[in-house]
């Protein structure tokens, strides 16, 4: 997760907590939703969309990464790949299959 996305999520959740606090316990730090500016509403909506999109993409990509990691462990056990110290199994498997079937094109170039 990027730092920018992490910051957006934290800010969004803080705003949600503060607006909820105003309705439930009249917290001094709370934000009244009906007094928020249109710009703040727009910013929160945009953040909510970005966060939701990122989480949906993550939900889609995590199973692929796990499967690639499983394949990477299998390839290593078969002696077909050797991992570098800082390399993950999913990255090593993707690199192996990209070299095998991608005509030597690196994964980042082959995907664009």
C-alpha positions in Angstrom: 0.0 0.0 0.0 1.4 3.4 -0.9 1.9 6.0 1.7 -0.5 8.3 -0.2 -3.3 5.7 -0.1 -2.5 5.0 3.6 -2.8 8.7 4.4 -6.1 9.0 2.5 -7.6 6.0 4.4 -6.5 7.3 7.8 -7.8 10.8 7.0 -11.1 9.3 5.7 -11.6 7.1 8.7 -10.8 10.0 11.1 -13.4 12.1 9.4 -15.9 9.3 9.6 -15.2 8.8 13.3 -15.4 12.5 14.1 -18.7 12.9 12.2 -20.1 9.8 14.0 -18.9 11.1 17.4 -20.9 14.3 16.8 -24.1 12.4 16.3 -23.6 9.9 19.1 -21.8 11.6 22.0 -21.4 15.2 21.2 -17.6 15.0 21.2 -15.8 18.4 21.2 -13.6 17.4 18.3 -16.5 16.1 16.2 -17.5 17.4 12.8 -21.1 18.2 12.1 -21.8 16.7 8.7 -24.4 19.3 7.8 -21.8 22.1 8.4 -19.1 20.6 6.3 -18.2 22.7 3.2 -19.0 21.4 -0.3 -15.3 21.1 -1.0 -14.8 18.9 2.1 -17.7 16.7 1.0 -16.3 16.4 -2.4 -12.8 15.6 -1.1 -14.3 12.9 1.2 -16.3 11.4 -1.6 -13.3 11.3 -3.9 -11.2 9.7 -1.2 -13.9 7.1 -0.6 -14.0 6.3 -4.3 -10.2 6.0 -4.4 -10.0 3.9 -1.3 -12.8 1.6 -2.5 -11.3 1.1 -5.9 -7.9 0.4 -4.4 -9.3 -2.1 -2.0 -11.3 -3.9 -4.7 -8.2 -4.1 -6.8 -6.2 -5.5 -3.9 -9.0 -8.0 -3.3 -8.6 -9.1 -6.9 -4.8 -9.2 -6.9 -4.1 -10.9 -3.6 -5.3 -14.4 -4.7 -3.2 -14.0 -7.9 -0.1 -13.1 -5.8 -0.7 -16.1 -3.5 -1.1 -18.5 -6.4 2.1 -17.1 -8.0 3.9 -17.5 -4.6 2.7 -21.2 -4.5 4.0 -21.7 -8.0 7.3 -20.0 -7.1 7.8 -22.4 -4.2 7.0 -25.3 -6.5 9.5 -24.0 -9.1 12.1 -23.6 -6.4 11.6 -27.1 -5.1 12.0 -28.4 -8.7 15.2 -26.5 -9.0 13.9 -24.3 -11.9 14.4 -21.0 -10.0 16.6 -19.6 -7.3 15.4 -16.7 -5.3 17.6 -13.6 -4.6 17.8 -12.5 -0.9 15.2 -9.7 -1.4 13.0 -11.5 -3.9 9.5 -12.8 -3.2 8.2 -16.1 -4.5 5.4 -14.4 -6.5 7.9 -12.1 -8.2 10.3 -14.9 -9.0 7.5 -17.0 -10.5 6.3 -14.1 -12.6 9.9 -13.5 -13.8 10.3 -17.2 -14.7 7.1 -17.4 -16.7 7.7 -14.0 -18.3 11.1 -15.2 -19.5 9.7 -18.5 -20.6 6.7 -17.2 -22.4 7.3 -13.5 -22.8 10.1 -13.7 -25.3 12.6 -12.1 -22.8 10.4 -9.1 -22.2 10.6 -8.0 -18.6 7.2 -8.3 -16.7 6.9 -4.5 -16.3 7.3 -3.9 -20.0 5.2 -6.9 -21.0 2.2 -5.7 -19.0 2.1 -2.2 -20.5 
